Amino acid sequence: MAKYTGPSCKLCRREGMPLMLKGQRCLTDKCAVKKKKYPPGLPKKNRRSKFSEYAIQLREKQKIKRSYGLLESQFRRVFEKSTRMRGVTGENMLVLLERRLDNVVYRMGFASSRMQARQLVNHRQILVNGRIVDVCSFIVTEGTEVEVKPKFKENLMIKDSIKLSKATNSAPEWVEVEFDNAKGKVLRLPARQDITENYNERLVIELYSK
C-alpha cells in the first residue's frame, strides 16, 4: 500500500499548523511549526503574504488530507463517496474520514497518532467485532467493537498511549472506551460538531467542483 514516507514536520510547516502527525509532541515547544513559522524550502524574500482563491482552497484540502494521513487518490475516493450520500457533502466527507478504522483506533486512545494507529491496523494488532481487520480504510458502523489484540495489550506503546488518553480525557463522545481492557465501542456515528479541528470543508468542495 502506498504511503507518505517523508518527514512529517515538513507537512505541518507547509500547512502552517500542527497536524498531530507525531501525537502530543506536536503541542510541545519541540514542534517544528513553532520553531520555523514559514513553509519549508522558501527563502524569506519569496514568501507570499497573499494567496489566490485556488491556493486557499488547495491548502485547506491538503491540510485535511494530510491530517488523516491519506494520499490524493484515497482522499478523492472519500470525496466521491460523500457526494453520493444524503446530506451535506462536506460534512459527509469529514464523517467518513472519522469513521475510518485507523482514525477510530486513534480517537479511542490506543495510539498517540493516526500514523501509529495505521501501523497497528496494518500489523494485524486490531480486532473488529472479534475478528482481525488489517484495512485502515475499513468504515465502522454504530455498535462496532474495536479492541487491541490480547497478546499486544501489554505493549509499552499501547500502555503509554492509553495512559495519555486517560490523563487528557481525549476520547470523543461518540465512542465508549474501556481503557483497562484496551477495548472500545462505537456508540453512534460521529457528527460534524464532534470534529473539533479547525477544518473548512466548504473550500474542499469548491476546489473539487471546478
mmCIF file of the C-alpha atoms, coordinates in Angstrom:
data_MODEL
# 
_entry.id   MODEL 
# 
loop_
_atom_site.group_PDB 
_atom_site.id 
_atom_site.type_symbol 
_atom_site.label_atom_id 
_atom_site.label_alt_id 
_atom_site.label_comp_id 
_atom_site.label_asym_id 
_atom_site.label_entity_id 
_atom_site.label_seq_id 
_atom_site.pdbx_PDB_ins_code 
_atom_site.Cartn_x 
_atom_site.Cartn_y 
_atom_site.Cartn_z 
_atom_site.occupancy 
_atom_site.B_iso_or_equiv 
_atom_site.pdbx_formal_charge 
_atom_site.auth_seq_id 
_atom_site.auth_comp_id 
_atom_site.auth_asym_id 
_atom_site.auth_atom_id 
_atom_site.pdbx_PDB_model_num 
ATOM 1   C CA . MET A 1 1   ? 0.000   0.000   0.000   1.00 0.00 ? 1   MET A CA 1 
ATOM 2   C CA . ALA A 1 2   ? 1.360   3.427   -0.963  1.00 0.00 ? 2   ALA A CA 1 
ATOM 3   C CA . LYS A 1 3   ? 2.044   5.890   1.833   1.00 0.00 ? 3   LYS A CA 1 
ATOM 4   C CA . TYR A 1 4   ? 3.951   9.071   2.541   1.00 0.00 ? 4   TYR A CA 1 
ATOM 5   C CA . THR A 1 5   ? 7.421   8.290   3.905   1.00 0.00 ? 5   THR A CA 1 
ATOM 6   C CA . GLY A 1 6   ? 8.939   11.764  4.067   1.00 0.00 ? 6   GLY A CA 1 
ATOM 7   C CA . PRO A 1 7   ? 9.475   13.976  7.134   1.00 0.00 ? 7   PRO A CA 1 
ATOM 8   C CA . SER A 1 8   ? 6.152   14.692  8.817   1.00 0.00 ? 8   SER A CA 1 
ATOM 9   C CA . CYS A 1 9   ? 7.284   18.002  10.316  1.00 0.00 ? 9   CYS A CA 1 
ATOM 10  C CA . LYS A 1 10  ? 7.611   19.469  6.826   1.00 0.00 ? 10  LYS A CA 1 
ATOM 11  C CA . LEU A 1 11  ? 3.943   18.740  6.207   1.00 0.00 ? 11  LEU A CA 1 
ATOM 12  C CA . CYS A 1 12  ? 2.974   20.646  9.344   1.00 0.00 ? 12  CYS A CA 1 
ATOM 13  C CA . ARG A 1 13  ? 5.182   23.584  8.397   1.00 0.00 ? 13  ARG A CA 1 
ATOM 14  C CA . ARG A 1 14  ? 3.731   23.653  4.883   1.00 0.00 ? 14  ARG A CA 1 
ATOM 15  C CA . GLU A 1 15  ? 0.206   23.936  6.283   1.00 0.00 ? 15  GLU A CA 1 
ATOM 16  C CA . GLY A 1 16  ? 1.288   26.374  8.969   1.00 0.00 ? 16  GLY A CA 1 
ATOM 17  C CA . MET A 1 17  ? -0.233  24.401  11.855  1.00 0.00 ? 17  MET A CA 1 
ATOM 18  C CA . PRO A 1 18  ? 0.355   21.200  13.860  1.00 0.00 ? 18  PRO A CA 1 
ATOM 19  C CA . LEU A 1 19  ? -1.360  18.271  12.114  1.00 0.00 ? 19  LEU A CA 1 
ATOM 20  C CA . MET A 1 20  ? -0.818  15.955  15.105  1.00 0.00 ? 20  MET A CA 1 
ATOM 21  C CA . LEU A 1 21  ? 1.252   13.599  12.939  1.00 0.00 ? 21  LEU A CA 1 
ATOM 22  C CA . LYS A 1 22  ? 3.520   12.908  15.926  1.00 0.00 ? 22  LYS A CA 1 
ATOM 23  C CA . GLY A 1 23  ? 0.830   12.946  18.576  1.00 0.00 ? 23  GLY A CA 1 
ATOM 24  C CA . GLN A 1 24  ? 1.191   15.141  21.660  1.00 0.00 ? 24  GLN A CA 1 
ATOM 25  C CA . ARG A 1 25  ? 4.729   16.100  20.662  1.00 0.00 ? 25  ARG A CA 1 
ATOM 26  C CA . CYS A 1 26  ? 3.126   18.477  18.156  1.00 0.00 ? 26  CYS A CA 1 
ATOM 27  C CA . LEU A 1 27  ? 1.789   20.504  21.091  1.00 0.00 ? 27  LEU A CA 1 
ATOM 28  C CA . THR A 1 28  ? 5.171   20.969  22.779  1.00 0.00 ? 28  THR A CA 1 
ATOM 29  C CA . ASP A 1 29  ? 7.887   23.550  22.175  1.00 0.00 ? 29  ASP A CA 1 
ATOM 30  C CA . LYS A 1 30  ? 9.743   20.967  20.073  1.00 0.00 ? 30  LYS A CA 1 
ATOM 31  C CA . CYS A 1 31  ? 7.151   21.359  17.307  1.00 0.00 ? 31  CYS A CA 1 
ATOM 32  C CA . ALA A 1 32  ? 8.791   22.486  14.056  1.00 0.00 ? 32  ALA A CA 1 
ATOM 33  C CA . VAL A 1 33  ? 5.889   24.855  13.327  1.00 0.00 ? 33  VAL A CA 1 
ATOM 34  C CA . LYS A 1 34  ? 6.716   26.869  16.447  1.00 0.00 ? 34  LYS A CA 1 
ATOM 35  C CA . LYS A 1 35  ? 10.422  26.937  15.677  1.00 0.00 ? 35  LYS A CA 1 
ATOM 36  C CA . LYS A 1 36  ? 10.112  27.827  11.987  1.00 0.00 ? 36  LYS A CA 1 
ATOM 37  C CA . LYS A 1 37  ? 6.963   29.800  11.252  1.00 0.00 ? 37  LYS A CA 1 
ATOM 38  C CA . TYR A 1 38  ? 7.345   29.671  7.482   1.00 0.00 ? 38  TYR A CA 1 
ATOM 39  C CA . PRO A 1 39  ? 6.904   26.998  4.763   1.00 0.00 ? 39  PRO A CA 1 
ATOM 40  C CA . PRO A 1 40  ? 9.875   24.710  4.055   1.00 0.00 ? 40  PRO A CA 1 
ATOM 41  C CA . GLY A 1 41  ? 12.086  25.428  1.069   1.00 0.00 ? 41  GLY A CA 1 
ATOM 42  C CA . LEU A 1 42  ? 11.139  29.098  0.667   1.00 0.00 ? 42  LEU A CA 1 
ATOM 43  C CA . PRO A 1 43  ? 13.665  31.884  1.274   1.00 0.00 ? 43  PRO A CA 1 
ATOM 44  C CA . LYS A 1 44  ? 12.303  34.865  3.164   1.00 0.00 ? 44  LYS A CA 1 
ATOM 45  C CA . LYS A 1 45  ? 12.227  37.169  0.134   1.00 0.00 ? 45  LYS A CA 1 
ATOM 46  C CA . ASN A 1 46  ? 9.983   34.735  -1.795  1.00 0.00 ? 46  ASN A CA 1 
ATOM 47  C CA . ARG A 1 47  ? 7.365   34.174  0.910   1.00 0.00 ? 47  ARG A CA 1 
ATOM 48  C CA . ARG A 1 48  ? 3.969   35.384  -0.254  1.00 0.00 ? 48  ARG A CA 1 
ATOM 49  C CA . SER A 1 49  ? 1.717   37.356  2.066   1.00 0.00 ? 49  SER A CA 1 
ATOM 50  C CA . LYS A 1 50  ? -1.399  36.883  -0.084  1.00 0.00 ? 50  LYS A CA 1 
ATOM 51  C CA . PHE A 1 51  ? -2.802  33.769  -1.768  1.00 0.00 ? 51  PHE A CA 1 
ATOM 52  C CA . SER A 1 52  ? -5.202  33.297  -4.642  1.00 0.00 ? 52  SER A CA 1 
ATOM 53  C CA . GLU A 1 53  ? -8.623  31.735  -4.116  1.00 0.00 ? 53  GLU A CA 1 
ATOM 54  C CA . TYR A 1 54  ? -7.382  28.489  -5.650  1.00 0.00 ? 54  TYR A CA 1 
ATOM 55  C CA . ALA A 1 55  ? -4.326  28.425  -3.362  1.00 0.00 ? 55  ALA A CA 1 
ATOM 56  C CA . ILE A 1 56  ? -6.507  28.872  -0.263  1.00 0.00 ? 56  ILE A CA 1 
ATOM 57  C CA . GLN A 1 57  ? -8.787  26.020  -1.362  1.00 0.00 ? 57  GLN A CA 1 
ATOM 58  C CA . LEU A 1 58  ? -5.809  23.783  -2.161  1.00 0.00 ? 58  LEU A CA 1 
ATOM 59  C CA . ARG A 1 59  ? -4.157  24.411  1.180   1.00 0.00 ? 59  ARG A CA 1 
ATOM 60  C CA . GLU A 1 60  ? -7.356  23.522  3.048   1.00 0.00 ? 60  GLU A CA 1 
ATOM 61  C CA . LYS A 1 61  ? -7.675  20.283  1.095   1.00 0.00 ? 61  LYS A CA 1 
ATOM 62  C CA . GLN A 1 62  ? -4.043  19.407  1.767   1.00 0.00 ? 62  GLN A CA 1 
ATOM 63  C CA . LYS A 1 63  ? -4.465  20.185  5.466   1.00 0.00 ? 63  LYS A CA 1 
ATOM 64  C CA . ILE A 1 64  ? -7.404  17.802  5.871   1.00 0.00 ? 64  ILE A CA 1 
ATOM 65  C CA . LYS A 1 65  ? -5.885  15.115  3.670   1.00 0.00 ? 65  LYS A CA 1 
ATOM 66  C CA . ARG A 1 66  ? -2.560  15.159  5.487   1.00 0.00 ? 66  ARG A CA 1 
ATOM 67  C CA . SER A 1 67  ? -4.165  15.275  8.937   1.00 0.00 ? 67  SER A CA 1 
ATOM 68  C CA . TYR A 1 68  ? -5.872  11.944  8.237   1.00 0.00 ? 68  TYR A CA 1 
ATOM 69  C CA . GLY A 1 69  ? -2.767  10.516  6.541   1.00 0.00 ? 69  GLY A CA 1 
ATOM 70  C CA . LEU A 1 70  ? -4.280  9.937   3.097   1.00 0.00 ? 70  LEU A CA 1 
ATOM 71  C CA . LEU A 1 71  ? -2.811  10.180  -0.381  1.00 0.00 ? 71  LEU A CA 1 
ATOM 72  C CA . GLU A 1 72  ? -4.604  12.153  -3.080  1.00 0.00 ? 72  GLU A CA 1 
ATOM 73  C CA . SER A 1 73  ? -6.288  9.153   -4.720  1.00 0.00 ? 73  SER A CA 1 
ATOM 74  C CA . GLN A 1 74  ? -7.547  7.879   -1.355  1.00 0.00 ? 74  GLN A CA 1 
ATOM 75  C CA . PHE A 1 75  ? -8.878  11.283  -0.363  1.00 0.00 ? 75  PHE A CA 1 
ATOM 76  C CA . ARG A 1 76  ? -10.553 11.710  -3.741  1.00 0.00 ? 76  ARG A CA 1 
ATOM 77  C CA . ARG A 1 77  ? -12.411 8.400   -3.320  1.00 0.00 ? 77  ARG A CA 1 
ATOM 78  C CA . VAL A 1 78  ? -13.705 9.544   0.061   1.00 0.00 ? 78  VAL A CA 1 
ATOM 79  C CA . PHE A 1 79  ? -14.949 12.775  -1.513  1.00 0.00 ? 79  PHE A CA 1 
ATOM 80  C CA . GLU A 1 80  ? -16.655 10.964  -4.385  1.00 0.00 ? 80  GLU A CA 1 
ATOM 81  C CA . LYS A 1 81  ? -18.359 8.600   -1.946  1.00 0.00 ? 81  LYS A CA 1 
ATOM 82  C CA . SER A 1 82  ? -19.569 11.551  0.123   1.00 0.00 ? 82  SER A CA 1 
ATOM 83  C CA . THR A 1 83  ? -21.205 13.111  -2.942  1.00 0.00 ? 83  THR A CA 1 
ATOM 84  C CA . ARG A 1 84  ? -23.387 10.014  -3.356  1.00 0.00 ? 84  ARG A CA 1 
ATOM 85  C CA . MET A 1 85  ? -24.620 10.160  0.224   1.00 0.00 ? 85  MET A CA 1 
ATOM 86  C CA . ARG A 1 86  ? -27.620 12.080  1.505   1.00 0.00 ? 86  ARG A CA 1 
ATOM 87  C CA . GLY A 1 87  ? -26.962 15.323  3.324   1.00 0.00 ? 87  GLY A CA 1 
ATOM 88  C CA . VAL A 1 88  ? -24.238 17.952  3.063   1.00 0.00 ? 88  VAL A CA 1 
ATOM 89  C CA . THR A 1 89  ? -21.284 16.706  1.025   1.00 0.00 ? 89  THR A CA 1 
ATOM 90  C CA . GLY A 1 90  ? -18.611 18.415  3.126   1.00 0.00 ? 90  GLY A CA 1 
ATOM 91  C CA . GLU A 1 91  ? -19.974 17.056  6.387   1.00 0.00 ? 91  GLU A CA 1 
ATOM 92  C CA . ASN A 1 92  ? -20.358 13.593  4.850   1.00 0.00 ? 92  ASN A CA 1 
ATOM 93  C CA . MET A 1 93  ? -16.704 13.706  3.816   1.00 0.00 ? 93  MET A CA 1 
ATOM 94  C CA . LEU A 1 94  ? -15.440 14.543  7.299   1.00 0.00 ? 94  LEU A CA 1 
ATOM 95  C CA . VAL A 1 95  ? -17.702 11.957  8.925   1.00 0.00 ? 95  VAL A CA 1 
ATOM 96  C CA . LEU A 1 96  ? -16.404 9.256   6.553   1.00 0.00 ? 96  LEU A CA 1 
ATOM 97  C CA . LEU A 1 97  ? -12.835 10.208  7.469   1.00 0.00 ? 97  LEU A CA 1 
ATOM 98  C CA . GLU A 1 98  ? -13.698 9.969   11.157  1.00 0.00 ? 98  GLU A CA 1 
ATOM 99  C CA . ARG A 1 99  ? -15.222 6.522   10.642  1.00 0.00 ? 99  ARG A CA 1 
ATOM 100 C CA . ARG A 1 100 ? -12.037 5.051   9.159   1.00 0.00 ? 100 ARG A CA 1 
ATOM 101 C CA . LEU A 1 101 ? -10.644 2.286   11.357  1.00 0.00 ? 101 LEU A CA 1 
ATOM 102 C CA . ASP A 1 102 ? -7.220  3.897   11.778  1.00 0.00 ? 102 ASP A CA 1 
ATOM 103 C CA . ASN A 1 103 ? -8.872  7.126   12.952  1.00 0.00 ? 103 ASN A CA 1 
ATOM 104 C CA . VAL A 1 104 ? -11.171 5.259   15.359  1.00 0.00 ? 104 VAL A CA 1 
ATOM 105 C CA . VAL A 1 105 ? -8.161  3.488   16.913  1.00 0.00 ? 105 VAL A CA 1 
ATOM 106 C CA . TYR A 1 106 ? -6.526  6.903   17.326  1.00 0.00 ? 106 TYR A CA 1 
ATOM 107 C CA . ARG A 1 107 ? -9.673  8.518   18.759  1.00 0.00 ? 107 ARG A CA 1 
ATOM 108 C CA . MET A 1 108 ? -10.070 5.716   21.287  1.00 0.00 ? 108 MET A CA 1 
ATOM 109 C CA . GLY A 1 109 ? -6.587  6.425   22.564  1.00 0.00 ? 109 GLY A CA 1 
ATOM 110 C CA . PHE A 1 110 ? -4.907  3.162   21.590  1.00 0.00 ? 110 PHE A CA 1 
ATOM 111 C CA . ALA A 1 111 ? -2.361  5.106   19.517  1.00 0.00 ? 111 ALA A CA 1 
ATOM 112 C CA . SER A 1 112 ? -0.806  8.522   20.026  1.00 0.00 ? 112 SER A CA 1 
ATOM 113 C CA . SER A 1 113 ? -1.206  9.498   16.368  1.00 0.00 ? 113 SER A CA 1 
ATOM 114 C CA . ARG A 1 114 ? -3.080  8.369   13.276  1.00 0.00 ? 114 ARG A CA 1 
ATOM 115 C CA . MET A 1 115 ? 0.207   7.218   11.785  1.00 0.00 ? 115 MET A CA 1 
ATOM 116 C CA . GLN A 1 116 ? 0.776   4.953   14.768  1.00 0.00 ? 116 GLN A CA 1 
ATOM 117 C CA . ALA A 1 117 ? -2.825  3.729   14.594  1.00 0.00 ? 117 ALA A CA 1 
ATOM 118 C CA . ARG A 1 118 ? -2.359  2.855   10.939  1.00 0.00 ? 118 ARG A CA 1 
ATOM 119 C CA . GLN A 1 119 ? 0.689   0.813   11.834  1.00 0.00 ? 119 GLN A CA 1 
ATOM 120 C CA . LEU A 1 120 ? -1.291  -1.137  14.439  1.00 0.00 ? 120 LEU A CA 1 
ATOM 121 C CA . VAL A 1 121 ? -4.000  -1.939  11.896  1.00 0.00 ? 121 VAL A CA 1 
ATOM 122 C CA . ASN A 1 122 ? -1.550  -2.903  9.152   1.00 0.00 ? 122 ASN A CA 1 
ATOM 123 C CA . HIS A 1 123 ? 0.327   -5.197  11.550  1.00 0.00 ? 123 HIS A CA 1 
ATOM 124 C CA . ARG A 1 124 ? -2.908  -7.031  12.384  1.00 0.00 ? 124 ARG A CA 1 
ATOM 125 C CA . GLN A 1 125 ? -2.997  -5.960  16.026  1.00 0.00 ? 125 GLN A CA 1 
ATOM 126 C CA . ILE A 1 126 ? -6.594  -4.666  15.957  1.00 0.00 ? 126 ILE A CA 1 
ATOM 127 C CA . LEU A 1 127 ? -9.775  -6.716  16.275  1.00 0.00 ? 127 LEU A CA 1 
ATOM 128 C CA . VAL A 1 128 ? -13.120 -5.504  14.954  1.00 0.00 ? 128 VAL A CA 1 
ATOM 129 C CA . ASN A 1 129 ? -16.076 -7.369  16.424  1.00 0.00 ? 129 ASN A CA 1 
ATOM 130 C CA . GLY A 1 130 ? -13.685 -10.120 17.472  1.00 0.00 ? 130 GLY A CA 1 
ATOM 131 C CA . ARG A 1 131 ? -12.027 -10.553 14.068  1.00 0.00 ? 131 ARG A CA 1 
ATOM 132 C CA . ILE A 1 132 ? -8.703  -9.212  12.780  1.00 0.00 ? 132 ILE A CA 1 
ATOM 133 C CA . VAL A 1 133 ? -9.089  -6.329  10.315  1.00 0.00 ? 133 VAL A CA 1 
ATOM 134 C CA . ASP A 1 134 ? -5.924  -5.009  8.657   1.00 0.00 ? 134 ASP A CA 1 
ATOM 135 C CA . VAL A 1 135 ? -7.545  -2.486  6.309   1.00 0.00 ? 135 VAL A CA 1 
ATOM 136 C CA . CYS A 1 136 ? -7.138  1.091   7.532   1.00 0.00 ? 136 CYS A CA 1 
ATOM 137 C CA . SER A 1 137 ? -9.967  2.364   5.320   1.00 0.00 ? 137 SER A CA 1 
ATOM 138 C CA . PHE A 1 138 ? -12.483 -0.013  6.912   1.00 0.00 ? 138 PHE A CA 1 
ATOM 139 C CA . ILE A 1 139 ? -15.567 2.068   7.807   1.00 0.00 ? 139 ILE A CA 1 
ATOM 140 C CA . VAL A 1 140 ? -17.009 1.413   11.254  1.00 0.00 ? 140 VAL A CA 1 
ATOM 141 C CA . THR A 1 141 ? -20.746 1.498   11.950  1.00 0.00 ? 141 THR A CA 1 
ATOM 142 C CA . GLU A 1 142 ? -22.820 2.073   15.058  1.00 0.00 ? 142 GLU A CA 1 
ATOM 143 C CA . GLY A 1 143 ? -22.210 -0.706  17.566  1.00 0.00 ? 143 GLY A CA 1 
ATOM 144 C CA . THR A 1 144 ? -18.817 -1.726  16.135  1.00 0.00 ? 144 THR A CA 1 
ATOM 145 C CA . GLU A 1 145 ? -16.438 -3.028  18.812  1.00 0.00 ? 145 GLU A CA 1 
ATOM 146 C CA . VAL A 1 146 ? -12.734 -2.279  18.407  1.00 0.00 ? 146 VAL A CA 1 
ATOM 147 C CA . GLU A 1 147 ? -10.096 -3.976  20.538  1.00 0.00 ? 147 GLU A CA 1 
ATOM 148 C CA . VAL A 1 148 ? -6.339  -4.333  20.684  1.00 0.00 ? 148 VAL A CA 1 
ATOM 149 C CA . LYS A 1 149 ? -5.260  -7.927  20.133  1.00 0.00 ? 149 LYS A CA 1 
ATOM 150 C CA . PRO A 1 150 ? -4.977  -9.633  23.573  1.00 0.00 ? 150 PRO A CA 1 
ATOM 151 C CA . LYS A 1 151 ? -1.314  -10.597 23.143  1.00 0.00 ? 151 LYS A CA 1 
ATOM 152 C CA . PHE A 1 152 ? -0.440  -6.972  22.299  1.00 0.00 ? 152 PHE A CA 1 
ATOM 153 C CA . LYS A 1 153 ? -2.274  -5.212  25.138  1.00 0.00 ? 153 LYS A CA 1 
ATOM 154 C CA . GLU A 1 154 ? 0.827   -5.251  27.358  1.00 0.00 ? 154 GLU A CA 1 
ATOM 155 C CA . ASN A 1 155 ? 2.930   -3.468  24.738  1.00 0.00 ? 155 ASN A CA 1 
ATOM 156 C CA . LEU A 1 156 ? 4.549   -0.329  26.178  1.00 0.00 ? 156 LEU A CA 1 
ATOM 157 C CA . MET A 1 157 ? 3.440   1.784   23.229  1.00 0.00 ? 157 MET A CA 1 
ATOM 158 C CA . ILE A 1 158 ? -0.202  0.826   23.839  1.00 0.00 ? 158 ILE A CA 1 
ATOM 159 C CA . LYS A 1 159 ? 0.097   1.426   27.577  1.00 0.00 ? 159 LYS A CA 1 
ATOM 160 C CA . ASP A 1 160 ? 1.698   4.847   27.100  1.00 0.00 ? 160 ASP A CA 1 
ATOM 161 C CA . SER A 1 161 ? -0.957  5.914   24.599  1.00 0.00 ? 161 SER A CA 1 
ATOM 162 C CA . ILE A 1 162 ? -3.801  4.784   26.860  1.00 0.00 ? 162 ILE A CA 1 
ATOM 163 C CA . LYS A 1 163 ? -2.226  6.471   29.878  1.00 0.00 ? 163 LYS A CA 1 
ATOM 164 C CA . LEU A 1 164 ? -2.000  9.757   27.978  1.00 0.00 ? 164 LEU A CA 1 
ATOM 165 C CA . SER A 1 165 ? -5.543  9.456   26.655  1.00 0.00 ? 165 SER A CA 1 
ATOM 166 C CA . LYS A 1 166 ? -6.885  8.834   30.159  1.00 0.00 ? 166 LYS A CA 1 
ATOM 167 C CA . ALA A 1 167 ? -4.978  11.817  31.526  1.00 0.00 ? 167 ALA A CA 1 
ATOM 168 C CA . THR A 1 168 ? -6.233  14.193  28.834  1.00 0.00 ? 168 THR A CA 1 
ATOM 169 C CA . ASN A 1 169 ? -9.726  12.661  28.563  1.00 0.00 ? 169 ASN A CA 1 
ATOM 170 C CA . SER A 1 170 ? -9.431  12.974  24.790  1.00 0.00 ? 170 SER A CA 1 
ATOM 171 C CA . ALA A 1 171 ? -11.868 10.230  23.696  1.00 0.00 ? 171 ALA A CA 1 
ATOM 172 C CA . PRO A 1 172 ? -14.849 11.757  21.821  1.00 0.00 ? 172 PRO A CA 1 
ATOM 173 C CA . GLU A 1 173 ? -18.441 11.328  22.977  1.00 0.00 ? 173 GLU A CA 1 
ATOM 174 C CA . TRP A 1 174 ? -19.387 9.016   20.105  1.00 0.00 ? 174 TRP A CA 1 
ATOM 175 C CA . VAL A 1 175 ? -17.154 6.203   21.393  1.00 0.00 ? 175 VAL A CA 1 
ATOM 176 C CA . GLU A 1 176 ? -17.056 4.311   24.680  1.00 0.00 ? 176 GLU A CA 1 
ATOM 177 C CA . VAL A 1 177 ? -13.642 3.129   25.793  1.00 0.00 ? 177 VAL A CA 1 
ATOM 178 C CA . GLU A 1 178 ? -12.588 0.546   28.394  1.00 0.00 ? 178 GLU A CA 1 
ATOM 179 C CA . PHE A 1 179 ? -9.013  1.692   28.890  1.00 0.00 ? 179 PHE A CA 1 
ATOM 180 C CA . ASP A 1 180 ? -8.100  -1.139  31.262  1.00 0.00 ? 180 ASP A CA 1 
ATOM 181 C CA . ASN A 1 181 ? -9.112  -3.700  28.631  1.00 0.00 ? 181 ASN A CA 1 
ATOM 182 C CA . ALA A 1 182 ? -7.866  -1.715  25.594  1.00 0.00 ? 182 ALA A CA 1 
ATOM 183 C CA . LYS A 1 183 ? -11.311 -2.063  24.113  1.00 0.00 ? 183 LYS A CA 1 
ATOM 184 C CA . GLY A 1 184 ? -13.895 0.352   22.780  1.00 0.00 ? 184 GLY A CA 1 
ATOM 185 C CA . LYS A 1 185 ? -17.285 0.578   21.120  1.00 0.00 ? 185 LYS A CA 1 
ATOM 186 C CA . VAL A 1 186 ? -18.829 2.992   18.631  1.00 0.00 ? 186 VAL A CA 1 
ATOM 187 C CA . LEU A 1 187 ? -21.927 4.294   20.423  1.00 0.00 ? 187 LEU A CA 1 
ATOM 188 C CA . ARG A 1 188 ? -23.145 6.342   17.475  1.00 0.00 ? 188 ARG A CA 1 
ATOM 189 C CA . LEU A 1 189 ? -21.868 7.723   14.213  1.00 0.00 ? 189 LEU A CA 1 
ATOM 190 C CA . PRO A 1 190 ? -19.834 10.929  14.558  1.00 0.00 ? 190 PRO A CA 1 
ATOM 191 C CA . ALA A 1 191 ? -21.441 14.233  13.613  1.00 0.00 ? 191 ALA A CA 1 
ATOM 192 C CA . ARG A 1 192 ? -19.851 17.410  12.276  1.00 0.00 ? 192 ARG A CA 1 
ATOM 193 C CA . GLN A 1 193 ? -19.921 19.059  15.702  1.00 0.00 ? 193 GLN A CA 1 
ATOM 194 C CA . ASP A 1 194 ? -17.854 16.188  17.133  1.00 0.00 ? 194 ASP A CA 1 
ATOM 195 C CA . ILE A 1 195 ? -14.894 17.208  14.954  1.00 0.00 ? 195 ILE A CA 1 
ATOM 196 C CA . THR A 1 196 ? -13.120 19.926  16.891  1.00 0.00 ? 196 THR A CA 1 
ATOM 197 C CA . GLU A 1 197 ? -10.285 20.566  14.441  1.00 0.00 ? 197 GLU A CA 1 
ATOM 198 C CA . ASN A 1 198 ? -10.470 23.828  12.522  1.00 0.00 ? 198 ASN A CA 1 
ATOM 199 C CA . TYR A 1 199 ? -11.427 22.490  9.083   1.00 0.00 ? 199 TYR A CA 1 
ATOM 200 C CA . ASN A 1 200 ? -13.292 24.408  6.390   1.00 0.00 ? 200 ASN A CA 1 
ATOM 201 C CA . GLU A 1 201 ? -14.697 21.597  4.253   1.00 0.00 ? 201 GLU A CA 1 
ATOM 202 C CA . ARG A 1 202 ? -16.597 24.072  2.073   1.00 0.00 ? 202 ARG A CA 1 
ATOM 203 C CA . LEU A 1 203 ? -13.295 25.119  0.458   1.00 0.00 ? 203 LEU A CA 1 
ATOM 204 C CA . VAL A 1 204 ? -12.563 21.491  -0.475  1.00 0.00 ? 204 VAL A CA 1 
ATOM 205 C CA . ILE A 1 205 ? -15.968 21.127  -2.129  1.00 0.00 ? 205 ILE A CA 1 
ATOM 206 C CA . GLU A 1 206 ? -15.373 24.321  -4.096  1.00 0.00 ? 206 GLU A CA 1 
ATOM 207 C CA . LEU A 1 207 ? -11.949 23.053  -5.203  1.00 0.00 ? 207 LEU A CA 1 
ATOM 208 C CA . TYR A 1 208 ? -13.221 19.692  -6.454  1.00 0.00 ? 208 TYR A CA 1 
ATOM 209 C CA . SER A 1 209 ? -16.266 21.282  -8.085  1.00 0.00 ? 209 SER A CA 1 
ATOM 210 C CA . LYS A 1 210 ? -14.160 23.287  -10.549 1.00 0.00 ? 210 LYS A CA 1 
# 
